[in-house]
Amino acid sequence: MDFLESKSGSKTKFYFNNFLELFEGASPRKVKDVLSALIADEKLMYWSSGSTTMYGLKGSGKKEED
């Protein structure tokens, strides 16, 4: 979370590969489990462009229009 919050001024969405680099040496499955837990706790959210899925801090970045 500290990593994401430190980047929140310049970058609001991250690729899965960014997290693989952050958790160097961890298996992709373990990283996915951590991200899924953070999404379940509503600290992170999925963002999709239609062709790729990214992760971002909940409440940061562009908001969807109602």
Predicted model as a PDB file, atoms N, CA, C, CB and O in Angstrom, pLDDT in the B-factor column:
MODEL        1                                                                  
ATOM      1  N   MET A   1       0.821  -1.179   0.000  1.00 70.00           N  
ATOM      2  CA  MET A   1       0.000   0.000   0.000  1.00 70.00           C  
ATOM      3  C   MET A   1       0.877   1.260   0.000  1.00 70.00           C  
ATOM      4  CB  MET A   1      -0.940  -0.011   1.205  1.00 70.00           C  
ATOM      5  O   MET A   1       0.546   2.254  -0.646  1.00 70.00           O  
ATOM      6  N   ASP A   2       1.988   1.206   0.726  1.00 68.00           N  
ATOM      7  CA  ASP A   2       2.883   2.368   0.758  1.00 68.00           C  
ATOM      8  C   ASP A   2       3.396   2.703  -0.638  1.00 68.00           C  
ATOM      9  CB  ASP A   2       4.064   2.108   1.704  1.00 68.00           C  
ATOM     10  O   ASP A   2       3.493   3.872  -1.011  1.00 68.00           O  
ATOM     11  N   PHE A   3       3.723   1.662  -1.406  1.00 71.00           N  
ATOM     12  CA  PHE A   3       4.206   1.856  -2.777  1.00 71.00           C  
ATOM     13  C   PHE A   3       3.149   2.565  -3.615  1.00 71.00           C  
ATOM     14  CB  PHE A   3       4.580   0.501  -3.421  1.00 71.00           C  
ATOM     15  O   PHE A   3       3.453   3.531  -4.315  1.00 71.00           O  
ATOM     16  N   LEU A   4       1.908   2.089  -3.546  1.00 70.00           N  
ATOM     17  CA  LEU A   4       0.829   2.681  -4.340  1.00 70.00           C  
ATOM     18  C   LEU A   4       0.543   4.116  -3.913  1.00 70.00           C  
ATOM     19  CB  LEU A   4      -0.440   1.841  -4.217  1.00 70.00           C  
ATOM     20  O   LEU A   4       0.351   4.996  -4.753  1.00 70.00           O  
ATOM     21  N   GLU A   5       0.515   4.344  -2.603  1.00 68.00           N  
ATOM     22  CA  GLU A   5       0.226   5.688  -2.111  1.00 68.00           C  
ATOM     23  C   GLU A   5       1.342   6.669  -2.461  1.00 68.00           C  
ATOM     24  CB  GLU A   5       0.014   5.660  -0.602  1.00 68.00           C  
ATOM     25  O   GLU A   5       1.082   7.850  -2.695  1.00 68.00           O  
ATOM     26  N   SER A   6       2.578   6.185  -2.497  1.00 69.00           N  
ATOM     27  CA  SER A   6       3.686   7.075  -2.854  1.00 69.00           C  
ATOM     28  C   SER A   6       3.641   7.479  -4.323  1.00 69.00           C  
ATOM     29  CB  SER A   6       5.016   6.406  -2.547  1.00 69.00           C  
ATOM     30  O   SER A   6       4.168   8.527  -4.697  1.00 69.00           O  
ATOM     31  N   LYS A   7       3.022   6.661  -5.146  1.00 64.00           N  
ATOM     32  CA  LYS A   7       2.915   6.940  -6.576  1.00 64.00           C  
ATOM     33  C   LYS A   7       1.612   7.634  -6.947  1.00 64.00           C  
ATOM     34  CB  LYS A   7       3.041   5.660  -7.357  1.00 64.00           C  
ATOM     35  O   LYS A   7       1.441   8.030  -8.100  1.00 64.00           O  
ATOM     36  N   SER A   8       0.685   7.795  -6.000  1.00 57.00           N  
ATOM     37  CA  SER A   8      -0.660   8.259  -6.316  1.00 57.00           C  
ATOM     38  C   SER A   8      -0.710   9.631  -6.978  1.00 57.00           C  
ATOM     39  CB  SER A   8      -1.471   8.290  -5.075  1.00 57.00           C  
ATOM     40  O   SER A   8      -1.684   9.938  -7.665  1.00 57.00           O  
ATOM     41  N   GLY A   9       0.310  10.463  -6.791  1.00 61.00           N  
ATOM     42  CA  GLY A   9       0.331  11.769  -7.435  1.00 61.00           C  
ATOM     43  C   GLY A   9       0.616  11.701  -8.919  1.00 61.00           C  
ATOM     44  O   GLY A   9       0.156  12.552  -9.681  1.00 61.00           O  
ATOM     45  N   SER A  10       1.371  10.698  -9.339  1.00 63.00           N  
ATOM     46  CA  SER A  10       1.772  10.617 -10.735  1.00 63.00           C  
ATOM     47  C   SER A  10       1.163   9.442 -11.486  1.00 63.00           C  
ATOM     48  CB  SER A  10       3.250  10.535 -10.818  1.00 63.00           C  
ATOM     49  O   SER A  10       1.010   9.493 -12.706  1.00 63.00           O  
ATOM     50  N   LYS A  11       0.825   8.408 -10.775  1.00 75.00           N  
ATOM     51  CA  LYS A  11       0.328   7.203 -11.436  1.00 75.00           C  
ATOM     52  C   LYS A  11      -0.766   6.590 -10.567  1.00 75.00           C  
ATOM     53  CB  LYS A  11       1.482   6.178 -11.692  1.00 75.00           C  
ATOM     54  O   LYS A  11      -0.580   6.409  -9.363  1.00 75.00           O  
ATOM     55  N   THR A  12      -1.911   6.268 -11.182  1.00 77.00           N  
ATOM     56  CA  THR A  12      -3.017   5.747 -10.383  1.00 77.00           C  
ATOM     57  C   THR A  12      -3.374   4.301 -10.714  1.00 77.00           C  
ATOM     58  CB  THR A  12      -4.225   6.613 -10.573  1.00 77.00           C  
ATOM     59  O   THR A  12      -4.108   3.657  -9.965  1.00 77.00           O  
ATOM     60  N   LYS A  13      -2.864   3.793 -11.823  1.00 86.00           N  
ATOM     61  CA  LYS A  13      -3.175   2.416 -12.220  1.00 86.00           C  
ATOM     62  C   LYS A  13      -1.885   1.657 -12.513  1.00 86.00           C  
ATOM     63  CB  LYS A  13      -4.109   2.394 -13.459  1.00 86.00           C  
ATOM     64  O   LYS A  13      -0.929   2.209 -13.058  1.00 86.00           O  
ATOM     65  N   PHE A  14      -1.881   0.385 -12.140  1.00 87.00           N  
ATOM     66  CA  PHE A  14      -0.679  -0.428 -12.264  1.00 87.00           C  
ATOM     67  C   PHE A  14      -1.002  -1.761 -12.920  1.00 87.00           C  
ATOM     68  CB  PHE A  14      -0.037  -0.651 -10.894  1.00 87.00           C  
ATOM     69  O   PHE A  14      -2.060  -2.344 -12.683  1.00 87.00           O  
ATOM     70  N   TYR A  15      -0.081  -2.235 -13.744  1.00 88.00           N  
ATOM     71  CA  TYR A  15      -0.197  -3.550 -14.357  1.00 88.00           C  
ATOM     72  C   TYR A  15       0.199  -4.623 -13.346  1.00 88.00           C  
ATOM     73  CB  TYR A  15       0.680  -3.644 -15.627  1.00 88.00           C  
ATOM     74  O   TYR A  15       0.913  -4.347 -12.383  1.00 88.00           O  
ATOM     75  N   PHE A  16      -0.265  -5.833 -13.573  1.00 91.00           N  
ATOM     76  CA  PHE A  16       0.100  -6.959 -12.716  1.00 91.00           C  
ATOM     77  C   PHE A  16       1.619  -7.112 -12.666  1.00 91.00           C  
ATOM     78  CB  PHE A  16      -0.557  -8.264 -13.219  1.00 91.00           C  
ATOM     79  O   PHE A  16       2.175  -7.416 -11.611  1.00 91.00           O  
ATOM     80  N   ASN A  17       2.292  -6.905 -13.794  1.00 90.00           N  
ATOM     81  CA  ASN A  17       3.752  -7.050 -13.840  1.00 90.00           C  
ATOM     82  C   ASN A  17       4.464  -6.062 -12.909  1.00 90.00           C  
ATOM     83  CB  ASN A  17       4.248  -6.855 -15.271  1.00 90.00           C  
ATOM     84  O   ASN A  17       5.548  -6.359 -12.407  1.00 90.00           O  
ATOM     85  N   ASN A  18       3.859  -4.884 -12.675  1.00 88.00           N  
ATOM     86  CA  ASN A  18       4.440  -3.937 -11.719  1.00 88.00           C  
ATOM     87  C   ASN A  18       4.506  -4.553 -10.329  1.00 88.00           C  
ATOM     88  CB  ASN A  18       3.625  -2.633 -11.681  1.00 88.00           C  
ATOM     89  O   ASN A  18       5.456  -4.314  -9.584  1.00 88.00           O  
ATOM     90  N   PHE A  19       3.502  -5.343  -9.982  1.00 89.00           N  
ATOM     91  CA  PHE A  19       3.472  -5.984  -8.666  1.00 89.00           C  
ATOM     92  C   PHE A  19       4.431  -7.169  -8.602  1.00 89.00           C  
ATOM     93  CB  PHE A  19       2.053  -6.444  -8.332  1.00 89.00           C  
ATOM     94  O   PHE A  19       4.990  -7.456  -7.544  1.00 89.00           O  
ATOM     95  N   LEU A  20       4.626  -7.859  -9.728  1.00 90.00           N  
ATOM     96  CA  LEU A  20       5.615  -8.938  -9.750  1.00 90.00           C  
ATOM     97  C   LEU A  20       7.006  -8.390  -9.464  1.00 90.00           C  
ATOM     98  CB  LEU A  20       5.598  -9.664 -11.108  1.00 90.00           C  
ATOM     99  O   LEU A  20       7.797  -9.024  -8.766  1.00 90.00           O  
ATOM    100  N   GLU A  21       7.303  -7.208 -10.004  1.00 87.00           N  
ATOM    101  CA  GLU A  21       8.595  -6.561  -9.741  1.00 87.00           C  
ATOM    102  C   GLU A  21       8.703  -6.121  -8.280  1.00 87.00           C  
ATOM    103  CB  GLU A  21       8.787  -5.348 -10.673  1.00 87.00           C  
ATOM    104  O   GLU A  21       9.773  -6.205  -7.677  1.00 87.00           O  
ATOM    105  N   LEU A  22       7.601  -5.657  -7.723  1.00 86.00           N  
ATOM    106  CA  LEU A  22       7.578  -5.192  -6.337  1.00 86.00           C  
ATOM    107  C   LEU A  22       7.814  -6.340  -5.359  1.00 86.00           C  
ATOM    108  CB  LEU A  22       6.246  -4.509  -6.029  1.00 86.00           C  
ATOM    109  O   LEU A  22       8.546  -6.194  -4.380  1.00 86.00           O  
ATOM    110  N   PHE A  23       7.182  -7.486  -5.636  1.00 86.00           N  
ATOM    111  CA  PHE A  23       7.322  -8.680  -4.792  1.00 86.00           C  
ATOM    112  C   PHE A  23       8.315  -9.645  -5.435  1.00 86.00           C  
ATOM    113  CB  PHE A  23       5.941  -9.378  -4.577  1.00 86.00           C  
ATOM    114  O   PHE A  23       7.985 -10.791  -5.740  1.00 86.00           O  
ATOM    115  N   GLU A  24       9.515  -9.164  -5.631  1.00 85.00           N  
ATOM    116  CA  GLU A  24      10.545  -9.938  -6.314  1.00 85.00           C  
ATOM    117  C   GLU A  24      10.739 -11.303  -5.652  1.00 85.00           C  
ATOM    118  CB  GLU A  24      11.867  -9.166  -6.328  1.00 85.00           C  
ATOM    119  O   GLU A  24      10.904 -11.393  -4.436  1.00 85.00           O  
ATOM    120  N   GLY A  25      10.720 -12.346  -6.452  1.00 89.00           N  
ATOM    121  CA  GLY A  25      10.931 -13.700  -5.960  1.00 89.00           C  
ATOM    122  C   GLY A  25       9.654 -14.435  -5.591  1.00 89.00           C  
ATOM    123  O   GLY A  25       9.668 -15.656  -5.434  1.00 89.00           O  
ATOM    124  N   ALA A  26       8.537 -13.703  -5.450  1.00 90.00           N  
ATOM    125  CA  ALA A  26       7.265 -14.348  -5.119  1.00 90.00           C  
ATOM    126  C   ALA A  26       6.647 -14.918  -6.391  1.00 90.00           C  
ATOM    127  CB  ALA A  26       6.288 -13.344  -4.433  1.00 90.00           C  
ATOM    128  O   ALA A  26       6.824 -14.373  -7.480  1.00 90.00           O  
ATOM    129  N   SER A  27       5.926 -16.015  -6.238  1.00 94.00           N  
ATOM    130  CA  SER A  27       5.272 -16.612  -7.398  1.00 94.00           C  
ATOM    131  C   SER A  27       4.099 -15.730  -7.833  1.00 94.00           C  
ATOM    132  CB  SER A  27       4.787 -18.054  -7.077  1.00 94.00           C  
ATOM    133  O   SER A  27       3.502 -15.041  -7.006  1.00 94.00           O  
ATOM    134  N   PRO A  28       3.772 -15.750  -9.114  1.00 94.00           N  
ATOM    135  CA  PRO A  28       2.627 -14.961  -9.592  1.00 94.00           C  
ATOM    136  C   PRO A  28       1.335 -15.298  -8.845  1.00 94.00           C  
ATOM    137  CB  PRO A  28       2.426 -15.189 -11.087  1.00 94.00           C  
ATOM    138  O   PRO A  28       0.513 -14.413  -8.608  1.00 94.00           O  
ATOM    139  N   ARG A  29       1.150 -16.548  -8.477  1.00 95.00           N  
ATOM    140  CA  ARG A  29      -0.060 -16.954  -7.746  1.00 95.00           C  
ATOM    141  C   ARG A  29      -0.124 -16.261  -6.382  1.00 95.00           C  
ATOM    142  CB  ARG A  29      -0.094 -18.493  -7.563  1.00 95.00           C  
ATOM    143  O   ARG A  29      -1.192 -15.803  -5.975  1.00 95.00           O  
ATOM    144  N   LYS A  30       0.991 -16.181  -5.682  1.00 95.00           N  
ATOM    145  CA  LYS A  30       1.034 -15.515  -4.363  1.00 95.00           C  
ATOM    146  C   LYS A  30       0.731 -14.025  -4.514  1.00 95.00           C  
ATOM    147  CB  LYS A  30       2.425 -15.713  -3.687  1.00 95.00           C  
ATOM    148  O   LYS A  30      -0.006 -13.455  -3.709  1.00 95.00           O  
ATOM    149  N   VAL A  31       1.292 -13.403  -5.533  1.00 93.00           N  
ATOM    150  CA  VAL A  31       1.046 -11.975  -5.778  1.00 93.00           C  
ATOM    151  C   VAL A  31      -0.432 -11.762  -6.085  1.00 93.00           C  
ATOM    152  CB  VAL A  31       1.930 -11.445  -6.950  1.00 93.00           C  
ATOM    153  O   VAL A  31      -1.044 -10.822  -5.578  1.00 93.00           O  
ATOM    154  N   LYS A  32      -1.003 -12.625  -6.908  1.00 93.00           N  
ATOM    155  CA  LYS A  32      -2.426 -12.536  -7.253  1.00 93.00           C  
ATOM    156  C   LYS A  32      -3.289 -12.677  -6.006  1.00 93.00           C  
ATOM    157  CB  LYS A  32      -2.804 -13.617  -8.284  1.00 93.00           C  
ATOM    158  O   LYS A  32      -4.292 -11.977  -5.865  1.00 93.00           O  
ATOM    159  N   ASP A  33      -2.907 -13.577  -5.098  1.00 94.00           N  
ATOM    160  CA  ASP A  33      -3.647 -13.765  -3.847  1.00 94.00           C  
ATOM    161  C   ASP A  33      -3.611 -12.501  -2.988  1.00 94.00           C  
ATOM    162  CB  ASP A  33      -3.071 -14.952  -3.060  1.00 94.00           C  
ATOM    163  O   ASP A  33      -4.625 -12.121  -2.403  1.00 94.00           O  
ATOM    164  N   VAL A  34      -2.454 -11.850  -2.910  1.00 92.00           N  
ATOM    165  CA  VAL A  34      -2.326 -10.604  -2.145  1.00 92.00           C  
ATOM    166  C   VAL A  34      -3.216  -9.524  -2.756  1.00 92.00           C  
ATOM    167  CB  VAL A  34      -0.848 -10.129  -2.106  1.00 92.00           C  
ATOM    168  O   VAL A  34      -3.938  -8.834  -2.037  1.00 92.00           O  
ATOM    169  N   LEU A  35      -3.165  -9.377  -4.082  1.00 92.00           N  
ATOM    170  CA  LEU A  35      -3.982  -8.364  -4.749  1.00 92.00           C  
ATOM    171  C   LEU A  35      -5.471  -8.649  -4.573  1.00 92.00           C  
ATOM    172  CB  LEU A  35      -3.634  -8.298  -6.238  1.00 92.00           C  
ATOM    173  O   LEU A  35      -6.260  -7.727  -4.368  1.00 92.00           O  
ATOM    174  N   SER A  36      -5.855  -9.914  -4.651  1.00 94.00           N  
ATOM    175  CA  SER A  36      -7.261 -10.281  -4.468  1.00 94.00           C  
ATOM    176  C   SER A  36      -7.736  -9.953  -3.053  1.00 94.00           C  
ATOM    177  CB  SER A  36      -7.465 -11.776  -4.760  1.00 94.00           C  
ATOM    178  O   SER A  36      -8.867  -9.505  -2.864  1.00 94.00           O  
ATOM    179  N   ALA A  37      -6.874 -10.175  -2.062  1.00 94.00           N  
ATOM    180  CA  ALA A  37      -7.226  -9.843  -0.682  1.00 94.00           C  
ATOM    181  C   ALA A  37      -7.393  -8.336  -0.509  1.00 94.00           C  
ATOM    182  CB  ALA A  37      -6.157 -10.370   0.284  1.00 94.00           C  
ATOM    183  O   ALA A  37      -8.301  -7.891   0.194  1.00 94.00           O  
ATOM    184  N   LEU A  38      -6.527  -7.548  -1.143  1.00 91.00           N  
ATOM    185  CA  LEU A  38      -6.646  -6.093  -1.059  1.00 91.00           C  
ATOM    186  C   LEU A  38      -7.901  -5.589  -1.761  1.00 91.00           C  
ATOM    187  CB  LEU A  38      -5.414  -5.428  -1.662  1.00 91.00           C  
ATOM    188  O   LEU A  38      -8.497  -4.602  -1.330  1.00 91.00           O  
ATOM    189  N   ILE A  39      -8.304  -6.251  -2.828  1.00 93.00           N  
ATOM    190  CA  ILE A  39      -9.550  -5.895  -3.512  1.00 93.00           C  
ATOM    191  C   ILE A  39     -10.739  -6.260  -2.628  1.00 93.00           C  
ATOM    192  CB  ILE A  39      -9.652  -6.611  -4.892  1.00 93.00           C  
ATOM    193  O   ILE A  39     -11.690  -5.486  -2.522  1.00 93.00           O  
ATOM    194  N   ALA A  40     -10.697  -7.424  -1.997  1.00 94.00           N  
ATOM    195  CA  ALA A  40     -11.778  -7.846  -1.094  1.00 94.00           C  
ATOM    196  C   ALA A  40     -11.907  -6.885   0.091  1.00 94.00           C  
ATOM    197  CB  ALA A  40     -11.526  -9.284  -0.584  1.00 94.00           C  
ATOM    198  O   ALA A  40     -13.014  -6.643   0.572  1.00 94.00           O  
ATOM    199  N   ASP A  41     -10.788  -6.338   0.561  1.00 92.00           N  
ATOM    200  CA  ASP A  41     -10.794  -5.364   1.661  1.00 92.00           C  
ATOM    201  C   ASP A  41     -11.146  -3.958   1.178  1.00 92.00           C  
ATOM    202  CB  ASP A  41      -9.430  -5.344   2.352  1.00 92.00           C  
ATOM    203  O   ASP A  41     -11.182  -3.015   1.968  1.00 92.00           O  
ATOM    204  N   GLU A  42     -11.407  -3.822  -0.120  1.00 90.00           N  
ATOM    205  CA  GLU A  42     -11.759  -2.557  -0.765  1.00 90.00           C  
ATOM    206  C   GLU A  42     -10.671  -1.493  -0.640  1.00 90.00           C  
ATOM    207  CB  GLU A  42     -13.040  -2.030  -0.178  1.00 90.00           C  
ATOM    208  O   GLU A  42     -10.964  -0.301  -0.547  1.00 90.00           O  
ATOM    209  N   LYS A  43      -9.423  -1.934  -0.639  1.00 88.00           N  
ATOM    210  CA  LYS A  43      -8.296  -1.000  -0.660  1.00 88.00           C  
ATOM    211  C   LYS A  43      -7.823  -0.777  -2.085  1.00 88.00           C  
ATOM    212  CB  LYS A  43      -7.138  -1.521   0.210  1.00 88.00           C  
ATOM    213  O   LYS A  43      -7.332   0.300  -2.424  1.00 88.00           O  
ATOM    214  N   LEU A  44      -7.973  -1.800  -2.920  1.00 90.00           N  
ATOM    215  CA  LEU A  44      -7.659  -1.716  -4.343  1.00 90.00           C  
ATOM    216  C   LEU A  44      -8.916  -1.971  -5.144  1.00 90.00           C  
ATOM    217  CB  LEU A  44      -6.550  -2.718  -4.732  1.00 90.00           C  
ATOM    218  O   LEU A  44      -9.917  -2.462  -4.622  1.00 90.00           O  
ATOM    219  N   MET A  45      -8.850  -1.629  -6.426  1.00 90.00           N  
ATOM    220  CA  MET A  45      -9.954  -1.933  -7.339  1.00 90.00           C  
ATOM    221  C   MET A  45      -9.380  -2.325  -8.693  1.00 90.00           C  
ATOM    222  CB  MET A  45     -10.922  -0.718  -7.479  1.00 90.00           C  
ATOM    223  O   MET A  45      -8.262  -1.955  -9.051  1.00 90.00           O  
ATOM    224  N   TYR A  46     -10.180  -3.083  -9.434  1.00 90.00           N  
ATOM    225  CA  TYR A  46      -9.820  -3.417 -10.806  1.00 90.00           C  
ATOM    226  C   TYR A  46     -10.181  -2.244 -11.695  1.00 90.00           C  
ATOM    227  CB  TYR A  46     -10.531  -4.715 -11.281  1.00 90.00           C  
ATOM    228  O   TYR A  46     -11.135  -1.516 -11.423  1.00 90.00           O  
ATOM    229  N   TRP A  47      -9.419  -2.065 -12.751  1.00 86.00           N  
ATOM    230  CA  TRP A  47      -9.753  -1.108 -13.793  1.00 86.00           C  
ATOM    231  C   TRP A  47      -9.470  -1.795 -15.114  1.00 86.00           C  
ATOM    232  CB  TRP A  47      -8.942   0.236 -13.645  1.00 86.00           C  
ATOM    233  O   TRP A  47      -8.402  -2.380 -15.295  1.00 86.00           O  
ATOM    234  N   SER A  48     -10.416  -1.731 -16.039  1.00 85.00           N  
ATOM    235  CA  SER A  48     -10.242  -2.399 -17.319  1.00 85.00           C  
ATOM    236  C   SER A  48     -10.439  -1.418 -18.466  1.00 85.00           C  
ATOM    237  CB  SER A  48     -11.216  -3.573 -17.449  1.00 85.00           C  
ATOM    238  O   SER A  48     -11.368  -0.610 -18.469  1.00 85.00           O  
ATOM    239  N   SER A  49      -9.545  -1.511 -19.431  1.00 80.00           N  
ATOM    240  CA  SER A  49      -9.674  -0.692 -20.634  1.00 80.00           C  
ATOM    241  C   SER A  49     -10.441  -1.459 -21.708  1.00 80.00           C  
ATOM    242  CB  SER A  49      -8.281  -0.269 -21.161  1.00 80.00           C  
ATOM    243  O   SER A  49     -10.721  -0.925 -22.782  1.00 80.00           O  
ATOM    244  N   GLY A  50     -10.770  -2.682 -21.419  1.00 83.00           N  
ATOM    245  CA  GLY A  50     -11.418  -3.537 -22.396  1.00 83.00           C  
ATOM    246  C   GLY A  50     -10.445  -4.574 -22.927  1.00 83.00           C  
ATOM    247  O   GLY A  50     -10.831  -5.699 -23.248  1.00 83.00           O  
ATOM    248  N   SER A  51      -9.178  -4.186 -23.016  1.00 85.00           N  
ATOM    249  CA  SER A  51      -8.185  -5.130 -23.515  1.00 85.00           C  
ATOM    250  C   SER A  51      -7.187  -5.545 -22.434  1.00 85.00           C  
ATOM    251  CB  SER A  51      -7.444  -4.527 -24.691  1.00 85.00           C  
ATOM    252  O   SER A  51      -6.502  -6.559 -22.571  1.00 85.00           O  
ATOM    253  N   THR A  52      -7.109  -4.769 -21.374  1.00 86.00           N  
ATOM    254  CA  THR A  52      -6.173  -5.098 -20.296  1.00 86.00           C  
ATOM    255  C   THR A  52      -6.796  -4.718 -18.956  1.00 86.00           C  
ATOM    256  CB  THR A  52      -4.809  -4.367 -20.496  1.00 86.00           C  
ATOM    257  O   THR A  52      -7.593  -3.784 -18.872  1.00 86.00           O  
ATOM    258  N   THR A  53      -6.429  -5.443 -17.928  1.00 86.00           N  
ATOM    259  CA  THR A  53      -6.910  -5.151 -16.581  1.00 86.00           C  
ATOM    260  C   THR A  53      -5.759  -4.620 -15.753  1.00 86.00           C  
ATOM    261  CB  THR A  53      -7.529  -6.408 -15.918  1.00 86.00           C  
ATOM    262  O   THR A  53      -4.650  -5.154 -15.774  1.00 86.00           O  
ATOM    263  N   MET A  54      -6.050  -3.557 -15.024  1.00 89.00           N  
ATOM    264  CA  MET A  54      -5.042  -2.932 -14.170  1.00 89.00           C  
ATOM    265  C   MET A  54      -5.595  -2.848 -12.755  1.00 89.00           C  
ATOM    266  CB  MET A  54      -4.644  -1.516 -14.700  1.00 89.00           C  
ATOM    267  O   MET A  54      -6.774  -3.111 -12.516  1.00 89.00           O  
ATOM    268  N   TYR A  55      -4.735  -2.481 -11.834  1.00 90.00           N  
ATOM    269  CA  TYR A  55      -5.108  -2.340 -10.433  1.00 90.00           C  
ATOM    270  C   TYR A  55      -4.841  -0.913 -10.011  1.00 90.00           C  
ATOM    271  CB  TYR A  55      -4.335  -3.341  -9.533  1.00 90.00           C  
ATOM    272  O   TYR A  55      -3.864  -0.302 -10.446  1.00 90.00           O  
ATOM    273  N   GLY A  56      -5.710  -0.377  -9.161  1.00 85.00           N  
ATOM    274  CA  GLY A  56      -5.503   0.973  -8.663  1.00 85.00           C  
ATOM    275  C   GLY A  56      -6.036   1.125  -7.256  1.00 85.00           C  
ATOM    276  O   GLY A  56      -6.822   0.304  -6.783  1.00 85.00           O  
ATOM    277  N   LEU A  57      -5.601   2.185  -6.588  1.00 82.00           N  
ATOM    278  CA  LEU A  57      -6.124   2.499  -5.264  1.00 82.00           C  
ATOM    279  C   LEU A  57      -7.582   2.888  -5.380  1.00 82.00           C  
ATOM    280  CB  LEU A  57      -5.312   3.626  -4.597  1.00 82.00           C  
ATOM    281  O   LEU A  57      -7.950   3.675  -6.252  1.00 82.00           O  
ATOM    282  N   LYS A  58      -8.397   2.355  -4.527  1.00 77.00           N  
ATOM    283  CA  LYS A  58      -9.807   2.685  -4.554  1.00 77.00           C  
ATOM    284  C   LYS A  58      -9.974   4.178  -4.256  1.00 77.00           C  
ATOM    285  CB  LYS A  58     -10.598   1.818  -3.536  1.00 77.00           C  
ATOM    286  O   LYS A  58      -9.437   4.690  -3.274  1.00 77.00           O  
ATOM    287  N   GLY A  59     -10.726   4.866  -5.118  1.00 68.00           N  
ATOM    288  CA  GLY A  59     -10.990   6.284  -4.926  1.00 68.00           C  
ATOM    289  C   GLY A  59      -9.982   7.216  -5.565  1.00 68.00           C  
ATOM    290  O   GLY A  59     -10.122   8.433  -5.442  1.00 68.00           O  
ATOM    291  N   SER A  60      -8.967   6.693  -6.246  1.00 60.00           N  
ATOM    292  CA  SER A  60      -8.000   7.578  -6.895  1.00 60.00           C  
ATOM    293  C   SER A  60      -8.142   7.467  -8.407  1.00 60.00           C  
ATOM    294  CB  SER A  60      -6.554   7.235  -6.457  1.00 60.00           C  
ATOM    295  O   SER A  60      -8.698   6.497  -8.922  1.00 60.00           O  
ATOM    296  N   GLY A  61      -7.639   8.457  -9.100  1.00 55.00           N  
ATOM    297  CA  GLY A  61      -7.717   8.470 -10.548  1.00 55.00           C  
ATOM    298  C   GLY A  61      -9.039   9.030 -11.023  1.00 55.00           C  
ATOM    299  O   GLY A  61      -9.788   9.620 -10.244  1.00 55.00           O  
ATOM    300  N   LYS A  62      -9.328   8.846 -12.306  1.00 56.00           N  
ATOM    301  CA  LYS A  62     -10.573   9.349 -12.878  1.00 56.00           C  
ATOM    302  C   LYS A  62     -11.755   8.570 -12.326  1.00 56.00           C  
ATOM    303  CB  LYS A  62     -10.542   9.263 -14.413  1.00 56.00           C  
ATOM    304  O   LYS A  62     -11.694   7.351 -12.166  1.00 56.00           O  
ATOM    305  N   LYS A  63     -12.806   9.276 -12.045  1.00 51.00           N  
ATOM    306  CA  LYS A  63     -14.023   8.661 -11.518  1.00 51.00           C  
ATOM    307  C   LYS A  63     -14.990   8.389 -12.655  1.00 51.00           C  
ATOM    308  CB  LYS A  63     -14.683   9.563 -10.450  1.00 51.00           C  
ATOM    309  O   LYS A  63     -15.017   9.113 -13.650  1.00 51.00           O  
ATOM    310  N   GLU A  64     -15.784   7.337 -12.498  1.00 47.00           N  
ATOM    311  CA  GLU A  64     -16.816   7.048 -13.481  1.00 47.00           C  
ATOM    312  C   GLU A  64     -17.969   8.020 -13.297  1.00 47.00           C  
ATOM    313  CB  GLU A  64     -17.306   5.588 -13.360  1.00 47.00           C  
ATOM    314  O   GLU A  64     -18.313   8.383 -12.173  1.00 47.00           O  
ATOM    315  N   GLU A  65     -18.556   8.435 -14.394  1.00 41.00           N  
ATOM    316  CA  GLU A  65     -19.709   9.324 -14.338  1.00 41.00           C  
ATOM    317  C   GLU A  65     -20.928   8.506 -13.984  1.00 41.00           C  
ATOM    318  CB  GLU A  65     -19.915  10.074 -15.679  1.00 41.00           C  
ATOM    319  O   GLU A  65     -21.075   7.374 -14.444  1.00 41.00           O  
ATOM    320  N   ASP A  66     -21.822   9.079 -13.153  1.00 38.00           N  
ATOM    321  CA  ASP A  66     -23.060   8.377 -12.787  1.00 38.00           C  
ATOM    322  C   ASP A  66     -24.089   8.496 -13.873  1.00 38.00           C  
ATOM    323  CB  ASP A  66     -23.625   8.917 -11.486  1.00 38.00           C  
ATOM    324  O   ASP A  66     -25.192   7.967 -13.738  1.00 38.00           O  
TER     325      ASP A  66                                                      
ENDMDL                                                                          
END                                                                             
